[in-house]
């Protein structure tokens, strides 16, 4: 019998699990270790790992003006080497993933949709029609 590893096909759950661990560690590092004034009030919203676990796209949401998004993401990308090293060491990963930070505007979009839904006039109550 051959004991070949599965290649191709759907990825397993491991990238998602490792992504969750990396997200939690990056959030902790932002909160406790990183002291860059260019990084505003940032939240790590999601981490999407490559199937081989060697790279990660890190989505960041920033509270503040729109120009703060670019400043924060640029500062995080500038510090990604140090963050990569700390994540690899603190998460006990065989390979420290290459981190790529990207803006996440889903919270803004969700707030805008909610605002639009609240602005729709309510239909007249059916009990008043009789």
Backbone as XML, in Angstrom:
<?xml version="1.0"?>
<chain id="A" units="angstrom">
  <residue number="1" name="UNK">
    <atom name="N" x="0.834" y="-1.189" z="0.000"/>
    <atom name="CA" x="0.000" y="0.000" z="0.000"/>
    <atom name="C" x="0.868" y="1.239" z="0.000"/>
  </residue>
  <residue number="2" name="UNK">
    <atom name="N" x="0.426" y="2.207" z="-0.707"/>
    <atom name="CA" x="1.153" y="3.464" z="-0.789"/>
    <atom name="C" x="0.616" y="4.439" z="0.255"/>
  </residue>
  <residue number="3" name="UNK">
    <atom name="N" x="1.507" y="5.172" z="0.880"/>
    <atom name="CA" x="1.098" y="6.171" z="1.874"/>
    <atom name="C" x="1.392" y="7.563" z="1.343"/>
  </residue>
  <residue number="4" name="UNK">
    <atom name="N" x="0.767" y="7.884" z="0.223"/>
    <atom name="CA" x="0.964" y="9.200" z="-0.372"/>
    <atom name="C" x="0.156" y="10.239" z="0.373"/>
  </residue>
  <residue number="5" name="UNK">
    <atom name="N" x="0.734" y="11.419" z="0.426"/>
    <atom name="CA" x="0.001" y="12.531" z="1.032"/>
    <atom name="C" x="-1.004" y="13.073" z="0.043"/>
  </residue>
  <residue number="6" name="UNK">
    <atom name="N" x="-2.074" y="13.549" z="0.570"/>
    <atom name="CA" x="-3.116" y="14.118" z="-0.279"/>
    <atom name="C" x="-2.602" y="15.423" z="-0.872"/>
  </residue>
  <residue number="7" name="UNK">
    <atom name="N" x="-2.648" y="15.558" z="-2.159"/>
    <atom name="CA" x="-2.253" y="16.803" z="-2.800"/>
    <atom name="C" x="-3.430" y="17.310" z="-3.606"/>
  </residue>
  <residue number="8" name="UNK">
    <atom name="N" x="-3.550" y="18.613" z="-3.672"/>
    <atom name="CA" x="-4.679" y="19.197" z="-4.389"/>
    <atom name="C" x="-5.947" y="19.069" z="-3.562"/>
  </residue>
  <residue number="9" name="UNK">
    <atom name="N" x="-7.068" y="19.303" z="-4.179"/>
    <atom name="CA" x="-8.335" y="19.175" z="-3.477"/>
    <atom name="C" x="-8.562" y="20.343" z="-2.523"/>
  </residue>
  <residue number="10" name="UNK">
    <atom name="N" x="-9.564" y="20.201" z="-1.711"/>
    <atom name="CA" x="-9.930" y="21.258" z="-0.771"/>
    <atom name="C" x="-8.939" y="21.304" z="0.385"/>
  </residue>
  <residue number="11" name="UNK">
    <atom name="N" x="-8.547" y="22.516" z="0.805"/>
    <atom name="CA" x="-7.637" y="22.623" z="1.944"/>
    <atom name="C" x="-8.337" y="22.200" z="3.227"/>
  </residue>
  <residue number="12" name="UNK">
    <atom name="N" x="-7.549" y="21.750" z="4.176"/>
    <atom name="CA" x="-8.104" y="21.320" z="5.449"/>
    <atom name="C" x="-8.450" y="22.501" z="6.342"/>
  </residue>
  <residue number="13" name="UNK">
    <atom name="N" x="-8.713" y="22.195" z="7.586"/>
    <atom name="CA" x="-9.063" y="23.229" z="8.556"/>
    <atom name="C" x="-7.842" y="23.897" z="9.156"/>
  </residue>
  <residue number="14" name="UNK">
    <atom name="N" x="-6.679" y="23.337" z="8.927"/>
    <atom name="CA" x="-5.459" y="23.855" z="9.557"/>
    <atom name="C" x="-5.189" y="25.324" z="9.231"/>
  </residue>
  <residue number="15" name="UNK">
    <atom name="N" x="-5.296" y="25.785" z="7.967"/>
    <atom name="CA" x="-5.046" y="27.213" z="7.711"/>
    <atom name="C" x="-5.972" y="28.133" z="8.512"/>
  </residue>
  <residue number="16" name="UNK">
    <atom name="N" x="-7.218" y="27.733" z="8.685"/>
    <atom name="CA" x="-8.162" y="28.548" z="9.455"/>
    <atom name="C" x="-7.767" y="28.575" z="10.929"/>
  </residue>
  <residue number="17" name="UNK">
    <atom name="N" x="-7.398" y="27.426" z="11.470"/>
    <atom name="CA" x="-7.002" y="27.360" z="12.875"/>
    <atom name="C" x="-5.735" y="28.164" z="13.128"/>
  </residue>
  <residue number="18" name="UNK">
    <atom name="N" x="-4.740" y="28.013" z="12.261"/>
    <atom name="CA" x="-3.500" y="28.769" z="12.417"/>
    <atom name="C" x="-3.772" y="30.256" z="12.237"/>
  </residue>
  <residue number="19" name="UNK">
    <atom name="N" x="-4.652" y="30.611" z="11.297"/>
    <atom name="CA" x="-5.026" y="32.013" z="11.102"/>
    <atom name="C" x="-5.642" y="32.617" z="12.348"/>
  </residue>
  <residue number="20" name="UNK">
    <atom name="N" x="-6.467" y="31.854" z="13.044"/>
    <atom name="CA" x="-7.078" y="32.345" z="14.283"/>
    <atom name="C" x="-6.017" y="32.573" z="15.366"/>
  </residue>
  <residue number="21" name="UNK">
    <atom name="N" x="-5.041" y="31.672" z="15.444"/>
    <atom name="CA" x="-3.963" y="31.818" z="16.426"/>
    <atom name="C" x="-3.111" y="33.047" z="16.089"/>
  </residue>
  <residue number="22" name="UNK">
    <atom name="N" x="-2.790" y="33.215" z="14.812"/>
    <atom name="CA" x="-1.988" y="34.359" z="14.374"/>
    <atom name="C" x="-2.748" y="35.659" z="14.624"/>
  </residue>
  <residue number="23" name="UNK">
    <atom name="N" x="-4.058" y="35.672" z="14.358"/>
    <atom name="CA" x="-4.871" y="36.873" z="14.598"/>
    <atom name="C" x="-4.849" y="37.263" z="16.073"/>
  </residue>
  <residue number="24" name="UNK">
    <atom name="N" x="-5.018" y="36.288" z="16.949"/>
    <atom name="CA" x="-5.011" y="36.567" z="18.388"/>
    <atom name="C" x="-3.644" y="37.104" z="18.832"/>
  </residue>
  <residue number="25" name="UNK">
    <atom name="N" x="-2.574" y="36.526" z="18.315"/>
    <atom name="CA" x="-1.233" y="36.981" z="18.694"/>
    <atom name="C" x="-0.953" y="38.380" z="18.154"/>
  </residue>
  <residue number="26" name="UNK">
    <atom name="N" x="-1.347" y="38.653" z="16.911"/>
    <atom name="CA" x="-1.143" y="39.999" z="16.357"/>
    <atom name="C" x="-1.947" y="41.035" z="17.137"/>
  </residue>
  <residue number="27" name="UNK">
    <atom name="N" x="-3.167" y="40.678" z="17.526"/>
    <atom name="CA" x="-3.983" y="41.598" z="18.328"/>
    <atom name="C" x="-3.292" y="41.895" z="19.655"/>
  </residue>
  <residue number="28" name="UNK">
    <atom name="N" x="-2.734" y="40.868" z="20.277"/>
    <atom name="CA" x="-2.012" y="41.061" z="21.540"/>
    <atom name="C" x="-0.784" y="41.940" z="21.330"/>
  </residue>
  <residue number="29" name="UNK">
    <atom name="N" x="-0.041" y="41.687" z="20.260"/>
    <atom name="CA" x="1.155" y="42.487" z="19.978"/>
    <atom name="C" x="0.796" y="43.949" z="19.718"/>
  </residue>
  <residue number="30" name="UNK">
    <atom name="N" x="-0.279" y="44.191" z="19.004"/>
    <atom name="CA" x="-0.716" y="45.575" z="18.756"/>
    <atom name="C" x="-1.085" y="46.265" z="20.061"/>
  </residue>
  <residue number="31" name="UNK">
    <atom name="N" x="-1.750" y="45.533" z="20.917"/>
    <atom name="CA" x="-2.237" y="46.094" z="22.174"/>
    <atom name="C" x="-1.110" y="46.322" z="23.182"/>
  </residue>
  <residue number="32" name="UNK">
    <atom name="N" x="-0.143" y="45.388" z="23.245"/>
    <atom name="CA" x="0.828" y="45.415" z="24.323"/>
    <atom name="C" x="2.256" y="45.788" z="23.927"/>
  </residue>
  <residue number="33" name="UNK">
    <atom name="N" x="2.692" y="45.452" z="22.719"/>
    <atom name="CA" x="4.104" y="45.594" z="22.381"/>
    <atom name="C" x="4.424" y="46.699" z="21.386"/>
  </residue>
  <residue number="34" name="UNK">
    <atom name="N" x="3.583" y="46.902" z="20.405"/>
    <atom name="CA" x="3.904" y="47.849" z="19.344"/>
    <atom name="C" x="3.646" y="49.275" z="19.819"/>
  </residue>
  <residue number="35" name="UNK">
    <atom name="N" x="4.649" y="50.126" z="19.711"/>
    <atom name="CA" x="4.549" y="51.498" z="20.221"/>
    <atom name="C" x="4.763" y="52.526" z="19.106"/>
  </residue>
  <residue number="36" name="UNK">
    <atom name="N" x="4.242" y="52.277" z="17.933"/>
    <atom name="CA" x="4.415" y="53.185" z="16.802"/>
    <atom name="C" x="3.264" y="54.191" z="16.791"/>
  </residue>
  <residue number="37" name="UNK">
    <atom name="N" x="3.557" y="55.497" z="16.887"/>
    <atom name="CA" x="2.481" y="56.495" z="16.893"/>
    <atom name="C" x="1.731" y="56.572" z="15.561"/>
  </residue>
  <residue number="38" name="UNK">
    <atom name="N" x="2.311" y="56.060" z="14.482"/>
    <atom name="CA" x="1.637" y="56.071" z="13.180"/>
    <atom name="C" x="0.493" y="55.056" z="13.130"/>
  </residue>
  <residue number="39" name="UNK">
    <atom name="N" x="0.524" y="54.085" z="14.045"/>
    <atom name="CA" x="-0.537" y="53.078" z="14.080"/>
    <atom name="C" x="-1.645" y="53.604" z="14.963"/>
  </residue>
  <residue number="40" name="UNK">
    <atom name="N" x="-2.784" y="53.857" z="14.347"/>
    <atom name="CA" x="-3.926" y="54.382" z="15.088"/>
    <atom name="C" x="-4.604" y="53.286" z="15.885"/>
  </residue>
  <residue number="41" name="UNK">
    <atom name="N" x="-5.865" y="53.506" z="16.176"/>
    <atom name="CA" x="-6.660" y="52.529" z="16.914"/>
    <atom name="C" x="-7.038" y="51.433" z="15.924"/>
  </residue>
  <residue number="42" name="UNK">
    <atom name="N" x="-6.174" y="50.426" z="15.812"/>
    <atom name="CA" x="-6.333" y="49.379" z="14.805"/>
    <atom name="C" x="-6.851" y="48.094" z="15.436"/>
  </residue>
  <residue number="43" name="UNK">
    <atom name="N" x="-7.654" y="47.372" z="14.658"/>
    <atom name="CA" x="-8.179" y="46.080" z="15.068"/>
    <atom name="C" x="-7.876" y="45.073" z="13.970"/>
  </residue>
  <residue number="44" name="UNK">
    <atom name="N" x="-7.346" y="43.932" z="14.347"/>
    <atom name="CA" x="-7.118" y="42.851" z="13.393"/>
    <atom name="C" x="-8.450" y="42.123" z="13.237"/>
  </residue>
  <residue number="45" name="UNK">
    <atom name="N" x="-9.067" y="42.240" z="12.060"/>
    <atom name="CA" x="-10.390" y="41.656" z="11.867"/>
    <atom name="C" x="-10.341" y="40.226" z="11.344"/>
  </residue>
  <residue number="46" name="UNK">
    <atom name="N" x="-9.306" y="39.896" z="10.565"/>
    <atom name="CA" x="-9.230" y="38.546" z="10.019"/>
    <atom name="C" x="-7.809" y="38.270" z="9.545"/>
  </residue>
  <residue number="47" name="UNK">
    <atom name="N" x="-7.442" y="37.011" z="9.545"/>
    <atom name="CA" x="-6.168" y="36.568" z="8.985"/>
    <atom name="C" x="-6.470" y="35.384" z="8.081"/>
  </residue>
  <residue number="48" name="UNK">
    <atom name="N" x="-6.092" y="35.505" z="6.827"/>
    <atom name="CA" x="-6.292" y="34.425" z="5.861"/>
    <atom name="C" x="-4.924" y="33.842" z="5.531"/>
  </residue>
  <residue number="49" name="UNK">
    <atom name="N" x="-4.737" y="32.602" z="5.922"/>
    <atom name="CA" x="-3.461" y="31.916" z="5.712"/>
    <atom name="C" x="-3.454" y="31.222" z="4.355"/>
  </residue>
  <residue number="50" name="UNK">
    <atom name="N" x="-2.274" y="31.175" z="3.742"/>
    <atom name="CA" x="-2.092" y="30.366" z="2.538"/>
    <atom name="C" x="-2.172" y="28.894" z="2.952"/>
  </residue>
  <residue number="51" name="UNK">
    <atom name="N" x="-2.472" y="28.022" z="2.001"/>
    <atom name="CA" x="-2.594" y="26.596" z="2.315"/>
    <atom name="C" x="-1.312" y="26.009" z="2.877"/>
  </residue>
  <residue number="52" name="UNK">
    <atom name="N" x="-0.155" y="26.561" z="2.462"/>
    <atom name="CA" x="1.120" y="26.046" z="2.975"/>
    <atom name="C" x="1.550" y="26.725" z="4.284"/>
  </residue>
  <residue number="53" name="UNK">
    <atom name="N" x="0.738" y="27.646" z="4.794"/>
    <atom name="CA" x="0.942" y="28.343" z="6.068"/>
    <atom name="C" x="2.183" y="29.243" z="6.079"/>
  </residue>
  <residue number="54" name="UNK">
    <atom name="N" x="2.717" y="29.568" z="4.921"/>
    <atom name="CA" x="3.934" y="30.380" z="4.866"/>
    <atom name="C" x="3.661" y="31.857" z="4.631"/>
  </residue>
  <residue number="55" name="UNK">
    <atom name="N" x="2.432" y="32.208" z="4.307"/>
    <atom name="CA" x="2.093" y="33.623" z="4.167"/>
    <atom name="C" x="0.675" y="33.848" z="4.671"/>
  </residue>
  <residue number="56" name="UNK">
    <atom name="N" x="0.429" y="35.087" z="5.070"/>
    <atom name="CA" x="-0.877" y="35.436" z="5.628"/>
    <atom name="C" x="-1.270" y="36.836" z="5.189"/>
  </residue>
  <residue number="57" name="UNK">
    <atom name="N" x="-2.531" y="36.981" z="4.814"/>
    <atom name="CA" x="-3.080" y="38.306" z="4.540"/>
    <atom name="C" x="-3.842" y="38.711" z="5.796"/>
  </residue>
  <residue number="58" name="UNK">
    <atom name="N" x="-3.415" y="39.836" z="6.371"/>
    <atom name="CA" x="-3.973" y="40.307" z="7.640"/>
    <atom name="C" x="-4.849" y="41.516" z="7.350"/>
  </residue>
  <residue number="59" name="UNK">
    <atom name="N" x="-6.133" y="41.403" z="7.677"/>
    <atom name="CA" x="-7.074" y="42.496" z="7.444"/>
    <atom name="C" x="-7.192" y="43.342" z="8.699"/>
  </residue>
  <residue number="60" name="UNK">
    <atom name="N" x="-7.085" y="44.664" z="8.495"/>
    <atom name="CA" x="-7.037" y="45.614" z="9.602"/>
    <atom name="C" x="-8.131" y="46.648" z="9.434"/>
  </residue>
  <residue number="61" name="UNK">
    <atom name="N" x="-8.858" y="46.892" z="10.509"/>
    <atom name="CA" x="-9.843" y="47.963" z="10.547"/>
    <atom name="C" x="-9.300" y="49.044" z="11.475"/>
  </residue>
  <residue number="62" name="UNK">
    <atom name="N" x="-9.497" y="50.302" z="11.091"/>
    <atom name="CA" x="-8.941" y="51.415" z="11.863"/>
    <atom name="C" x="-10.060" y="52.377" z="12.217"/>
  </residue>
  <residue number="63" name="UNK">
    <atom name="N" x="-10.105" y="52.750" z="13.481"/>
    <atom name="CA" x="-11.064" y="53.756" z="13.934"/>
    <atom name="C" x="-10.431" y="55.124" z="13.745"/>
  </residue>
  <residue number="64" name="UNK">
    <atom name="N" x="-11.099" y="55.973" z="12.996"/>
    <atom name="CA" x="-10.572" y="57.305" z="12.755"/>
    <atom name="C" x="-10.833" y="57.748" z="11.330"/>
  </residue>
  <residue number="65" name="UNK">
    <atom name="N" x="-10.212" y="58.853" z="10.939"/>
    <atom name="CA" x="-10.419" y="59.376" z="9.589"/>
    <atom name="C" x="-9.867" y="58.425" z="8.521"/>
  </residue>
  <residue number="66" name="UNK">
    <atom name="N" x="-10.350" y="58.585" z="7.290"/>
    <atom name="CA" x="-9.971" y="57.689" z="6.198"/>
    <atom name="C" x="-8.470" y="57.668" z="5.938"/>
  </residue>
  <residue number="67" name="UNK">
    <atom name="N" x="-7.795" y="58.808" z="6.069"/>
    <atom name="CA" x="-6.349" y="58.830" z="5.817"/>
    <atom name="C" x="-5.577" y="58.042" z="6.870"/>
  </residue>
  <residue number="68" name="UNK">
    <atom name="N" x="-6.191" y="57.811" z="8.022"/>
    <atom name="CA" x="-5.550" y="57.018" z="9.078"/>
    <atom name="C" x="-5.406" y="55.559" z="8.654"/>
  </residue>
  <residue number="69" name="UNK">
    <atom name="N" x="-6.326" y="55.067" z="7.797"/>
    <atom name="CA" x="-6.249" y="53.689" z="7.297"/>
    <atom name="C" x="-4.916" y="53.461" z="6.603"/>
  </residue>
  <residue number="70" name="UNK">
    <atom name="N" x="-4.610" y="54.302" z="5.621"/>
    <atom name="CA" x="-3.387" y="54.129" z="4.834"/>
    <atom name="C" x="-2.154" y="54.272" z="5.718"/>
  </residue>
  <residue number="71" name="UNK">
    <atom name="N" x="-2.149" y="55.259" z="6.602"/>
    <atom name="CA" x="-1.012" y="55.471" z="7.499"/>
    <atom name="C" x="-0.776" y="54.246" z="8.379"/>
  </residue>
  <residue number="72" name="UNK">
    <atom name="N" x="-1.847" y="53.707" z="8.935"/>
    <atom name="CA" x="-1.738" y="52.552" z="9.821"/>
    <atom name="C" x="-1.269" y="51.313" z="9.065"/>
  </residue>
  <residue number="73" name="UNK">
    <atom name="N" x="-1.874" y="51.051" z="7.908"/>
    <atom name="CA" x="-1.489" y="49.868" z="7.128"/>
    <atom name="C" x="-0.036" y="49.989" z="6.662"/>
  </residue>
  <residue number="74" name="UNK">
    <atom name="N" x="0.382" y="51.183" z="6.252"/>
    <atom name="CA" x="1.787" y="51.384" z="5.855"/>
    <atom name="C" x="2.728" y="51.136" z="7.031"/>
  </residue>
  <residue number="75" name="UNK">
    <atom name="N" x="2.358" y="51.625" z="8.216"/>
    <atom name="CA" x="3.201" y="51.430" z="9.406"/>
    <atom name="C" x="3.276" y="49.944" z="9.784"/>
  </residue>
  <residue number="76" name="UNK">
    <atom name="N" x="2.158" y="49.231" z="9.669"/>
    <atom name="CA" x="2.157" y="47.799" z="9.977"/>
    <atom name="C" x="2.996" y="47.023" z="8.960"/>
  </residue>
  <residue number="77" name="UNK">
    <atom name="N" x="2.890" y="47.387" z="7.693"/>
    <atom name="CA" x="3.708" y="46.726" z="6.678"/>
    <atom name="C" x="5.196" y="47.031" z="6.892"/>
  </residue>
  <residue number="78" name="UNK">
    <atom name="N" x="5.494" y="48.223" z="7.396"/>
    <atom name="CA" x="6.876" y="48.578" z="7.707"/>
    <atom name="C" x="7.415" y="47.724" z="8.862"/>
  </residue>
  <residue number="79" name="UNK">
    <atom name="N" x="6.542" y="47.409" z="9.827"/>
    <atom name="CA" x="6.944" y="46.629" z="11.009"/>
    <atom name="C" x="6.716" y="45.136" z="10.831"/>
  </residue>
  <residue number="80" name="UNK">
    <atom name="N" x="6.367" y="44.699" z="9.632"/>
    <atom name="CA" x="5.972" y="43.300" z="9.456"/>
    <atom name="C" x="7.099" y="42.310" z="9.706"/>
  </residue>
  <residue number="81" name="UNK">
    <atom name="N" x="8.342" y="42.711" z="9.480"/>
    <atom name="CA" x="9.457" y="41.798" z="9.763"/>
    <atom name="C" x="9.554" y="41.468" z="11.242"/>
  </residue>
  <residue number="82" name="UNK">
    <atom name="N" x="9.456" y="42.497" z="12.064"/>
    <atom name="CA" x="9.498" y="42.295" z="13.516"/>
    <atom name="C" x="8.272" y="41.512" z="13.985"/>
  </residue>
  <residue number="83" name="UNK">
    <atom name="N" x="7.099" y="41.880" z="13.443"/>
    <atom name="CA" x="5.872" y="41.175" z="13.815"/>
    <atom name="C" x="5.939" y="39.704" z="13.390"/>
  </residue>
  <residue number="84" name="UNK">
    <atom name="N" x="6.485" y="39.454" z="12.202"/>
    <atom name="CA" x="6.622" y="38.080" z="11.712"/>
    <atom name="C" x="7.481" y="37.265" z="12.674"/>
  </residue>
  <residue number="85" name="UNK">
    <atom name="N" x="8.593" y="37.843" z="13.092"/>
    <atom name="CA" x="9.497" y="37.160" z="14.011"/>
    <atom name="C" x="8.800" y="36.838" z="15.331"/>
  </residue>
  <residue number="86" name="UNK">
    <atom name="N" x="8.101" y="37.824" z="15.885"/>
    <atom name="CA" x="7.415" y="37.625" z="17.165"/>
    <atom name="C" x="6.289" y="36.604" z="17.055"/>
  </residue>
  <residue number="87" name="UNK">
    <atom name="N" x="5.529" y="36.664" z="15.954"/>
    <atom name="CA" x="4.439" y="35.701" z="15.758"/>
    <atom name="C" x="4.996" y="34.287" z="15.646"/>
  </residue>
  <residue number="88" name="UNK">
    <atom name="N" x="6.050" y="34.121" z="14.860"/>
    <atom name="CA" x="6.647" y="32.793" z="14.709"/>
    <atom name="C" x="7.148" y="32.228" z="16.022"/>
  </residue>
  <residue number="89" name="UNK">
    <atom name="N" x="7.787" y="33.080" z="16.824"/>
    <atom name="CA" x="8.331" y="32.637" z="18.112"/>
    <atom name="C" x="7.214" y="32.368" z="19.122"/>
  </residue>
  <residue number="90" name="UNK">
    <atom name="N" x="6.276" y="33.305" z="19.256"/>
    <atom name="CA" x="5.248" y="33.196" z="20.291"/>
    <atom name="C" x="4.182" y="32.148" z="19.982"/>
  </residue>
  <residue number="91" name="UNK">
    <atom name="N" x="3.982" y="31.833" z="18.708"/>
    <atom name="CA" x="2.959" y="30.848" z="18.333"/>
    <atom name="C" x="3.556" y="29.465" z="18.086"/>
  </residue>
  <residue number="92" name="UNK">
    <atom name="N" x="4.858" y="29.334" z="18.262"/>
    <atom name="CA" x="5.552" y="28.055" z="18.071"/>
    <atom name="C" x="5.246" y="27.435" z="16.707"/>
  </residue>
  <residue number="93" name="UNK">
    <atom name="N" x="5.363" y="28.256" z="15.670"/>
    <atom name="CA" x="5.129" y="27.771" z="14.316"/>
    <atom name="C" x="6.445" y="27.332" z="13.687"/>
  </residue>
  <residue number="94" name="UNK">
    <atom name="N" x="6.379" y="26.313" z="12.861"/>
    <atom name="CA" x="7.581" y="25.841" z="12.171"/>
    <atom name="C" x="8.113" y="26.930" z="11.244"/>
  </residue>
  <residue number="95" name="UNK">
    <atom name="N" x="7.213" y="27.559" z="10.512"/>
    <atom name="CA" x="7.580" y="28.664" z="9.631"/>
    <atom name="C" x="6.798" y="29.894" z="10.047"/>
  </residue>
  <residue number="96" name="UNK">
    <atom name="N" x="7.500" y="30.985" z="10.286"/>
    <atom name="CA" x="6.818" y="32.239" z="10.593"/>
    <atom name="C" x="6.213" y="32.749" z="9.286"/>
  </residue>
  <residue number="97" name="UNK">
    <atom name="N" x="4.908" y="32.969" z="9.243"/>
    <atom name="CA" x="4.288" y="33.381" z="7.982"/>
    <atom name="C" x="4.692" y="34.800" z="7.589"/>
  </residue>
  <residue number="98" name="UNK">
    <atom name="N" x="4.844" y="35.010" z="6.293"/>
    <atom name="CA" x="5.096" y="36.335" z="5.750"/>
    <atom name="C" x="3.782" y="37.098" z="5.848"/>
  </residue>
  <residue number="99" name="UNK">
    <atom name="N" x="3.782" y="38.220" z="6.530"/>
    <atom name="CA" x="2.559" y="38.972" z="6.797"/>
    <atom name="C" x="2.364" y="40.079" z="5.761"/>
  </residue>
  <residue number="100" name="UNK">
    <atom name="N" x="1.148" y="40.181" z="5.252"/>
    <atom name="CA" x="0.773" y="41.242" z="4.313"/>
    <atom name="C" x="-0.478" y="41.909" z="4.870"/>
  </residue>
  <residue number="101" name="UNK">
    <atom name="N" x="-0.352" y="43.163" z="5.273"/>
    <atom name="CA" x="-1.468" y="43.872" z="5.886"/>
    <atom name="C" x="-2.307" y="44.569" z="4.815"/>
  </residue>
  <residue number="102" name="UNK">
    <atom name="N" x="-3.634" y="44.514" z="4.997"/>
    <atom name="CA" x="-4.555" y="45.128" z="4.037"/>
    <atom name="C" x="-5.695" y="45.801" z="4.795"/>
  </residue>
  <residue number="103" name="UNK">
    <atom name="N" x="-6.240" y="46.849" z="4.192"/>
    <atom name="CA" x="-7.349" y="47.571" z="4.804"/>
    <atom name="C" x="-8.621" y="46.732" z="4.759"/>
  </residue>
  <residue number="104" name="UNK">
    <atom name="N" x="-9.406" y="46.823" z="5.827"/>
    <atom name="CA" x="-10.697" y="46.134" z="5.899"/>
    <atom name="C" x="-11.770" y="47.179" z="6.188"/>
  </residue>
  <residue number="105" name="UNK">
    <atom name="N" x="-12.601" y="47.441" z="5.205"/>
    <atom name="CA" x="-13.636" y="48.462" z="5.342"/>
    <atom name="C" x="-15.017" y="47.868" z="5.606"/>
  </residue>
  <residue number="106" name="UNK">
    <atom name="N" x="-15.095" y="46.599" z="5.979"/>
    <atom name="CA" x="-16.400" y="45.964" z="6.150"/>
    <atom name="C" x="-17.204" y="46.597" z="7.281"/>
  </residue>
  <residue number="107" name="UNK">
    <atom name="N" x="-16.547" y="47.049" z="8.340"/>
    <atom name="CA" x="-17.290" y="47.690" z="9.433"/>
    <atom name="C" x="-17.931" y="48.996" z="8.963"/>
  </residue>
  <residue number="108" name="UNK">
    <atom name="N" x="-17.198" y="49.758" z="8.158"/>
    <atom name="CA" x="-17.749" y="50.996" z="7.611"/>
    <atom name="C" x="-18.927" y="50.708" z="6.692"/>
  </residue>
  <residue number="109" name="UNK">
    <atom name="N" x="-18.778" y="49.699" z="5.835"/>
    <atom name="CA" x="-19.856" y="49.342" z="4.913"/>
    <atom name="C" x="-21.085" y="48.867" z="5.679"/>
  </residue>
  <residue number="110" name="UNK">
    <atom name="N" x="-20.870" y="48.077" z="6.711"/>
    <atom name="CA" x="-21.983" y="47.604" z="7.533"/>
    <atom name="C" x="-22.700" y="48.745" z="8.227"/>
  </residue>
  <residue number="111" name="UNK">
    <atom name="N" x="-21.954" y="49.721" z="8.729"/>
    <atom name="CA" x="-22.565" y="50.881" z="9.381"/>
    <atom name="C" x="-23.367" y="51.695" z="8.371"/>
  </residue>
  <residue number="112" name="UNK">
    <atom name="N" x="-22.849" y="51.803" z="7.154"/>
    <atom name="CA" x="-23.556" y="52.556" z="6.107"/>
    <atom name="C" x="-24.863" y="51.860" z="5.723"/>
  </residue>
  <residue number="113" name="UNK">
    <atom name="N" x="-24.842" y="50.533" z="5.594"/>
    <atom name="CA" x="-26.060" y="49.779" z="5.276"/>
    <atom name="C" x="-27.080" y="49.937" z="6.394"/>
  </residue>
  <residue number="114" name="UNK">
    <atom name="N" x="-26.611" y="49.855" z="7.627"/>
    <atom name="CA" x="-27.522" y="50.018" z="8.768"/>
    <atom name="C" x="-28.143" y="51.413" z="8.773"/>
  </residue>
  <residue number="115" name="UNK">
    <atom name="N" x="-27.341" y="52.424" z="8.471"/>
    <atom name="CA" x="-27.843" y="53.798" z="8.396"/>
    <atom name="C" x="-28.900" y="53.924" z="7.299"/>
  </residue>
  <residue number="116" name="UNK">
    <atom name="N" x="-28.651" y="53.317" z="6.155"/>
    <atom name="CA" x="-29.626" y="53.365" z="5.061"/>
    <atom name="C" x="-30.916" y="52.640" z="5.431"/>
  </residue>
  <residue number="117" name="UNK">
    <atom name="N" x="-30.798" y="51.511" z="6.109"/>
    <atom name="CA" x="-31.996" y="50.778" z="6.522"/>
    <atom name="C" x="-32.822" y="51.577" z="7.525"/>
  </residue>
  <residue number="118" name="UNK">
    <atom name="N" x="-32.153" y="52.297" z="8.415"/>
    <atom name="CA" x="-32.883" y="53.123" z="9.390"/>
    <atom name="C" x="-33.560" y="54.309" z="8.727"/>
  </residue>
  <residue number="119" name="UNK">
    <atom name="N" x="-33.034" y="54.762" z="7.580"/>
    <atom name="CA" x="-33.605" y="55.933" z="6.920"/>
    <atom name="C" x="-34.841" y="55.601" z="6.087"/>
  </residue>
  <residue number="120" name="UNK">
    <atom name="N" x="-35.119" y="54.311" z="5.880"/>
    <atom name="CA" x="-36.309" y="53.916" z="5.116"/>
    <atom name="C" x="-37.539" y="54.183" z="5.979"/>
  </residue>
  <residue number="121" name="UNK">
    <atom name="N" x="-38.515" y="54.891" z="5.417"/>
    <atom name="CA" x="-39.713" y="55.156" z="6.213"/>
    <atom name="C" x="-40.463" y="53.861" z="6.531"/>
  </residue>
  <residue number="122" name="UNK">
    <atom name="N" x="-40.987" y="53.795" z="7.734"/>
    <atom name="CA" x="-41.715" y="52.606" z="8.149"/>
    <atom name="C" x="-43.083" y="52.603" z="7.465"/>
  </residue>
  <residue number="123" name="UNK">
    <atom name="N" x="-43.574" y="51.403" z="7.084"/>
    <atom name="CA" x="-44.902" y="51.343" z="6.467"/>
    <atom name="C" x="-45.973" y="51.661" z="7.506"/>
  </residue>
  <residue number="124" name="UNK">
    <atom name="N" x="-47.115" y="52.187" z="7.046"/>
    <atom name="CA" x="-48.186" y="52.484" z="8.014"/>
    <atom name="C" x="-48.653" y="51.200" z="8.689"/>
  </residue>
  <residue number="125" name="UNK">
    <atom name="N" x="-49.026" y="51.332" z="9.947"/>
    <atom name="CA" x="-49.471" y="50.176" z="10.719"/>
    <atom name="C" x="-50.802" y="49.702" z="10.159"/>
  </residue>
  <residue number="126" name="UNK">
    <atom name="N" x="-50.960" y="48.394" z="9.973"/>
    <atom name="CA" x="-52.177" y="47.841" z="9.386"/>
    <atom name="C" x="-53.377" y="48.047" z="10.292"/>
  </residue>
  <residue number="127" name="UNK">
    <atom name="N" x="-53.213" y="48.162" z="11.593"/>
    <atom name="CA" x="-54.341" y="48.353" z="12.503"/>
    <atom name="C" x="-54.941" y="49.747" z="12.350"/>
  </residue>
  <residue number="128" name="UNK">
    <atom name="N" x="-54.152" y="50.719" z="11.837"/>
    <atom name="CA" x="-54.657" y="52.067" z="11.619"/>
    <atom name="C" x="-55.504" y="52.154" z="10.348"/>
  </residue>
  <residue number="129" name="UNK">
    <atom name="N" x="-55.399" y="51.194" z="9.444"/>
    <atom name="CA" x="-56.093" y="51.248" z="8.153"/>
    <atom name="C" x="-57.572" y="50.937" z="8.278"/>
  </residue>
  <residue number="130" name="UNK">
    <atom name="N" x="-58.075" y="50.323" z="9.339"/>
    <atom name="CA" x="-59.477" y="49.961" z="9.422"/>
    <atom name="C" x="-60.345" y="51.074" z="9.737"/>
  </residue>
</chain>
